[in-house]
Amino acid sequence: MHPDEIVNYISAIPTGYSEVMYNGKKYGMSRTDFAGGRSTKVYAEELGGSDHLSFNYYRTKNSNLLKTCEMPEQKVLDFLAEMTLLKNSTNR
């Protein structure tokens, strides 16, 4: 996946709490931005299940960096590409 695609996927996630569908299951997801948007943390947890997803994304002058939290990078990339936003904290 091209770095610009990753940025676009992350940018489409609302800050705060959201609910998304992924692989036929509902997840609660939170996005928090730090350092004026140069750092983003995303955590998603399957509602009623045991799956979770966690990563940080850093935007620097020279590059962007995806850092997953104890899971394969491909799992995060698949989740970002395939999840569907259901509702977020602003439209509950």
PESUL-V775477 format. One record per pair of residues at least 4 apart in sequence whose ideal C-beta (glycine too) atoms are under 8 Angstrom apart, sorted by the first residue. I is the first residue (numbers start at 0). J is the second residue. If there is no record, write none. Layout:
I:J  I:J
This chain:
0:4  0:5  0:76  0:80  1:5  2:6  2:62  2:63  3:7  4:8  4:80  5:9  5:56  5:63  5:65  5:76  5:79  6:10  6:56  6:58  6:63  7:11  8:12  8:79  8:80  9:30  9:39  9:41  9:56  9:79  11:84  12:17  12:28  12:30  12:41  12:84  13:17  13:30  13:84  13:87  13:88  13:89  14:30  14:31  14:32  15:29  15:30  15:87  15:88  15:89  16:27  16:28  16:29  16:87  16:88  17:27  17:28  17:29  17:30  17:84  17:85  17:86  17:87  17:88  18:25  18:26  18:27  18:28  18:46  18:84  18:85  18:86  18:87  19:25  19:26  19:28  19:43  19:82  19:83  19:84  19:85  20:24  20:25  20:26  20:82  20:83  20:85  21:26  21:43  21:78  21:81  21:82  21:83  22:81  24:45  24:46  24:48  24:50  25:45  25:46  25:47  25:85  26:43  26:44  26:45  26:46  26:50  26:52  26:82  27:43  27:44  27:46  28:41  28:42  28:43  28:44  28:82  29:41  29:42  29:43  30:39  30:40  30:41  31:39  31:40  32:36  32:38  32:39  33:37  33:38  33:39  33:40  34:38  36:58  37:57  37:58  37:59  38:55  38:56  38:57  38:58  39:55  39:56  40:53  40:54  40:55  41:52  41:53  41:54  41:55  41:56  42:51  42:52  42:53  43:51  43:52  43:53  43:78  43:82  44:50  44:51  44:52  45:49  45:50  45:51  52:70  52:74  52:75  52:78  53:67  53:68  53:69  53:70  54:65  54:66  54:67  54:68  54:75  55:65  55:66  55:68  56:63  56:64  56:65  56:66  57:63  57:64  57:66  58:63  59:63  59:64  65:72  65:75  67:71  67:72  67:74  67:75  70:74  70:75  71:75  72:76  73:77  74:78  75:79  76:80  77:81  78:82  86:90  86:91  87:91
